[in-house]
């Protein structure tokens, strides 16, 4: 059986662009209130970045670019796995790489997701489990030929400051 291997690369880190801020609230007059007026300074919390909608896999063709687009969208979830590790281990964790392998089934579902020992420098089992859970929940466009496609996908992880 002849299988193609599609390899795509993503780099996570301080270059992630996150939208900041939130729209102001409208007051009784219907005009937008200044953010300072919306909440007292001591009660302000950091606004969560707005996450764009996921790529529409029903409209995307099955190509290396579409695989990369879907993976880049979900890279934020992989980064959250890493940030959880940082929160529990503090400064003991360094930057590193996670090499993942998985298969895209003909219907676009991920099967057999795992962290490969070769090419992985971050060896934490909880991090690996979190990454596998994220990968297992990703959906891709359907394959055009009804075949399965094995994928190798690296994540270069570092703390976002």
C-alpha positions as YAML, in Angstrom:
chain: A
units: angstrom
residues:
- id: 1
  name: UNK
  ca: [0.00, 0.00, 0.00]
- id: 2
  name: UNK
  ca: [1.52, 3.29, -1.08]
- id: 3
  name: UNK
  ca: [0.87, 6.17, 1.32]
- id: 4
  name: UNK
  ca: [1.78, 9.78, 0.93]
- id: 5
  name: UNK
  ca: [3.24, 11.66, 3.84]
- id: 6
  name: UNK
  ca: [2.32, 15.29, 4.15]
- id: 7
  name: UNK
  ca: [4.60, 17.30, 6.41]
- id: 8
  name: UNK
  ca: [3.70, 20.83, 7.42]
- id: 9
  name: UNK
  ca: [5.45, 23.17, 9.83]
- id: 10
  name: UNK
  ca: [4.19, 25.69, 12.37]
- id: 11
  name: UNK
  ca: [6.10, 27.82, 14.83]
- id: 12
  name: UNK
  ca: [4.43, 28.94, 18.00]
- id: 13
  name: UNK
  ca: [5.76, 31.55, 20.31]
- id: 14
  name: UNK
  ca: [5.93, 35.24, 20.75]
- id: 15
  name: UNK
  ca: [5.00, 35.77, 17.12]
- id: 16
  name: UNK
  ca: [1.40, 34.71, 17.71]
- id: 17
  name: UNK
  ca: [-0.85, 37.61, 17.00]
- id: 18
  name: UNK
  ca: [-3.69, 37.90, 19.45]
- id: 19
  name: UNK
  ca: [-6.47, 40.43, 19.18]
- id: 20
  name: UNK
  ca: [-6.70, 42.59, 22.25]
- id: 21
  name: UNK
  ca: [-9.39, 44.63, 23.85]
- id: 22
  name: UNK
  ca: [-13.13, 44.48, 23.73]
- id: 23
  name: UNK
  ca: [-15.78, 46.82, 22.50]
- id: 24
  name: UNK
  ca: [-16.98, 49.43, 24.96]
- id: 25
  name: UNK
  ca: [-20.37, 49.04, 26.63]
- id: 26
  name: UNK
  ca: [-23.27, 51.22, 25.70]
- id: 27
  name: UNK
  ca: [-24.63, 53.39, 28.44]
- id: 28
  name: UNK
  ca: [-28.20, 54.54, 29.05]
- id: 29
  name: UNK
  ca: [-27.81, 57.22, 26.37]
- id: 30
  name: UNK
  ca: [-27.03, 54.58, 23.73]
- id: 31
  name: UNK
  ca: [-23.52, 55.94, 23.25]
- id: 32
  name: UNK
  ca: [-20.47, 53.84, 23.92]
- id: 33
  name: UNK
  ca: [-19.07, 54.41, 27.36]
- id: 34
  name: UNK
  ca: [-15.33, 54.74, 27.77]
- id: 35
  name: UNK
  ca: [-13.72, 51.51, 28.98]
- id: 36
  name: UNK
  ca: [-12.66, 53.29, 32.18]
- id: 37
  name: UNK
  ca: [-16.28, 54.18, 32.90]
- id: 38
  name: UNK
  ca: [-17.46, 50.62, 32.27]
- id: 39
  name: UNK
  ca: [-15.66, 49.19, 35.31]
- id: 40
  name: UNK
  ca: [-13.71, 50.63, 38.22]
- id: 41
  name: UNK
  ca: [-9.92, 50.35, 37.85]
- id: 42
  name: UNK
  ca: [-9.51, 47.89, 40.73]
- id: 43
  name: UNK
  ca: [-12.13, 45.52, 39.25]
- id: 44
  name: UNK
  ca: [-10.74, 45.47, 35.70]
- id: 45
  name: UNK
  ca: [-9.59, 42.12, 34.46]
- id: 46
  name: UNK
  ca: [-7.45, 41.43, 31.45]
- id: 47
  name: UNK
  ca: [-9.72, 41.01, 28.43]
- id: 48
  name: UNK
  ca: [-9.55, 37.64, 26.72]
- id: 49
  name: UNK
  ca: [-8.36, 37.87, 23.13]
- id: 50
  name: UNK
  ca: [-11.13, 37.42, 20.61]
- id: 51
  name: UNK
  ca: [-10.72, 34.13, 18.76]
- id: 52
  name: UNK
  ca: [-11.69, 34.13, 15.10]
- id: 53
  name: UNK
  ca: [-14.01, 31.38, 13.85]
- id: 54
  name: UNK
  ca: [-12.35, 28.13, 12.72]
- id: 55
  name: UNK
  ca: [-11.68, 27.56, 9.04]
- id: 56
  name: UNK
  ca: [-14.73, 26.27, 7.16]
- id: 57
  name: UNK
  ca: [-13.55, 22.74, 6.38]
- id: 58
  name: UNK
  ca: [-16.60, 22.14, 4.17]
- id: 59
  name: UNK
  ca: [-15.39, 24.81, 1.77]
- id: 60
  name: UNK
  ca: [-11.66, 24.11, 1.88]
- id: 61
  name: UNK
  ca: [-9.98, 21.74, -0.57]
- id: 62
  name: UNK
  ca: [-7.77, 19.01, 0.90]
- id: 63
  name: UNK
  ca: [-4.30, 20.48, 0.31]
- id: 64
  name: UNK
  ca: [-1.13, 21.02, 2.36]
- id: 65
  name: UNK
  ca: [-2.17, 24.69, 2.66]
- id: 66
  name: UNK
  ca: [-5.59, 23.82, 4.08]
- id: 67
  name: UNK
  ca: [-4.02, 21.35, 6.52]
- id: 68
  name: UNK
  ca: [-1.62, 24.10, 7.60]
- id: 69
  name: UNK
  ca: [-4.53, 26.57, 7.98]
- id: 70
  name: UNK
  ca: [-6.50, 24.18, 10.19]
- id: 71
  name: UNK
  ca: [-3.41, 23.37, 12.27]
- id: 72
  name: UNK
  ca: [-2.52, 27.04, 12.71]
- id: 73
  name: UNK
  ca: [-6.02, 27.70, 14.03]
- id: 74
  name: UNK
  ca: [-5.66, 24.88, 16.58]
- id: 75
  name: UNK
  ca: [-2.06, 25.77, 17.46]
- id: 76
  name: UNK
  ca: [-3.51, 28.11, 20.07]
- id: 77
  name: UNK
  ca: [-4.92, 25.07, 21.88]
- id: 78
  name: UNK
  ca: [-1.51, 23.37, 21.75]
- id: 79
  name: UNK
  ca: [0.07, 26.55, 23.15]
- id: 80
  name: UNK
  ca: [-2.47, 26.45, 26.00]
- id: 81
  name: UNK
  ca: [-1.30, 22.90, 26.81]
- id: 82
  name: UNK
  ca: [2.25, 24.23, 27.02]
- id: 83
  name: UNK
  ca: [1.22, 27.25, 29.11]
- id: 84
  name: UNK
  ca: [-0.49, 24.88, 31.59]
- id: 85
  name: UNK
  ca: [2.79, 22.99, 31.89]
- id: 86
  name: UNK
  ca: [4.62, 26.26, 32.51]
- id: 87
  name: UNK
  ca: [2.13, 27.18, 35.23]
- id: 88
  name: UNK
  ca: [2.77, 23.92, 37.10]
- id: 89
  name: UNK
  ca: [6.54, 23.73, 36.64]
- id: 90
  name: UNK
  ca: [7.48, 27.40, 36.72]
- id: 91
  name: UNK
  ca: [10.87, 28.32, 35.28]
- id: 92
  name: UNK
  ca: [11.98, 24.68, 35.12]
- id: 93
  name: UNK
  ca: [10.50, 24.25, 31.63]
- id: 94
  name: UNK
  ca: [12.39, 25.48, 28.61]
- id: 95
  name: UNK
  ca: [11.41, 26.08, 25.04]
- id: 96
  name: UNK
  ca: [11.11, 22.95, 23.01]
- id: 97
  name: UNK
  ca: [9.59, 20.95, 20.25]
- id: 98
  name: UNK
  ca: [6.77, 18.45, 20.05]
- id: 99
  name: UNK
  ca: [6.72, 16.25, 16.94]
- id: 100
  name: UNK
  ca: [3.28, 14.82, 16.36]
- id: 101
  name: UNK
  ca: [2.01, 12.15, 14.01]
- id: 102
  name: UNK
  ca: [-1.57, 11.39, 13.09]
- id: 103
  name: UNK
  ca: [-3.69, 10.12, 10.23]
- id: 104
  name: UNK
  ca: [-6.40, 12.09, 8.46]
- id: 105
  name: UNK
  ca: [-9.20, 9.69, 7.59]
- id: 106
  name: UNK
  ca: [-11.18, 10.01, 4.32]
- id: 107
  name: UNK
  ca: [-13.95, 11.85, 6.19]
- id: 108
  name: UNK
  ca: [-11.47, 14.37, 7.66]
- id: 109
  name: UNK
  ca: [-11.25, 13.01, 11.21]
- id: 110
  name: UNK
  ca: [-7.96, 12.58, 13.05]
- id: 111
  name: UNK
  ca: [-7.00, 9.04, 13.97]
- id: 112
  name: UNK
  ca: [-3.98, 7.56, 15.74]
- id: 113
  name: UNK
  ca: [-2.74, 10.90, 17.09]
- id: 114
  name: UNK
  ca: [0.48, 10.62, 19.09]
- id: 115
  name: UNK
  ca: [3.60, 12.47, 20.09]
- id: 116
  name: UNK
  ca: [6.63, 10.98, 18.34]
- id: 117
  name: UNK
  ca: [9.67, 10.27, 20.50]
- id: 118
  name: UNK
  ca: [11.98, 11.18, 17.66]
- id: 119
  name: UNK
  ca: [12.10, 14.94, 17.18]
- id: 120
  name: UNK
  ca: [10.41, 15.75, 20.51]
- id: 121
  name: UNK
  ca: [12.45, 17.65, 23.10]
- id: 122
  name: UNK
  ca: [9.66, 18.37, 25.61]
- id: 123
  name: UNK
  ca: [9.20, 15.02, 27.37]
- id: 124
  name: UNK
  ca: [6.37, 15.77, 29.82]
- id: 125
  name: UNK
  ca: [3.65, 13.03, 29.73]
- id: 126
  name: UNK
  ca: [0.85, 15.46, 30.73]
- id: 127
  name: UNK
  ca: [1.83, 17.81, 27.93]
- id: 128
  name: UNK
  ca: [1.84, 14.91, 25.46]
- id: 129
  name: UNK
  ca: [-1.60, 13.78, 26.63]
- id: 130
  name: UNK
  ca: [-3.02, 17.29, 26.26]
- id: 131
  name: UNK
  ca: [-1.53, 17.65, 22.76]
- id: 132
  name: UNK
  ca: [-2.97, 14.26, 21.69]
- id: 133
  name: UNK
  ca: [-6.39, 15.28, 23.04]
- id: 134
  name: UNK
  ca: [-6.32, 18.51, 21.03]
- id: 135
  name: UNK
  ca: [-5.22, 16.72, 17.86]
- id: 136
  name: UNK
  ca: [-7.90, 14.06, 18.27]
- id: 137
  name: UNK
  ca: [-10.61, 16.72, 18.21]
- id: 138
  name: UNK
  ca: [-9.50, 18.42, 14.98]
- id: 139
  name: UNK
  ca: [-11.44, 17.98, 11.74]
- id: 140
  name: UNK
  ca: [-10.01, 18.53, 8.27]
- id: 141
  name: UNK
  ca: [-11.56, 18.75, 4.82]
- id: 142
  name: UNK
  ca: [-12.57, 15.39, 3.34]
- id: 143
  name: UNK
  ca: [-9.89, 13.74, 1.25]
- id: 144
  name: UNK
  ca: [-10.69, 13.87, -2.49]
- id: 145
  name: UNK
  ca: [-9.64, 10.29, -3.22]
- id: 146
  name: UNK
  ca: [-11.09, 8.50, -0.18]
- id: 147
  name: UNK
  ca: [-7.60, 7.61, 1.11]
- id: 148
  name: UNK
  ca: [-6.04, 8.08, 4.55]
- id: 149
  name: UNK
  ca: [-3.15, 10.51, 4.85]
- id: 150
  name: UNK
  ca: [-0.43, 10.13, 7.50]
- id: 151
  name: UNK
  ca: [0.81, 13.49, 8.77]
- id: 152
  name: UNK
  ca: [3.88, 14.58, 10.73]
- id: 153
  name: UNK
  ca: [3.45, 17.98, 12.32]
- id: 154
  name: UNK
  ca: [5.97, 19.74, 14.60]
- id: 155
  name: UNK
  ca: [5.16, 22.38, 17.20]
- id: 156
  name: UNK
  ca: [7.95, 24.65, 18.40]
- id: 157
  name: UNK
  ca: [6.82, 25.90, 21.79]
- id: 158
  name: UNK
  ca: [7.98, 28.77, 23.95]
- id: 159
  name: UNK
  ca: [6.41, 30.96, 26.58]
- id: 160
  name: UNK
  ca: [4.37, 33.91, 25.38]
- id: 161
  name: UNK
  ca: [5.30, 36.92, 27.45]
...
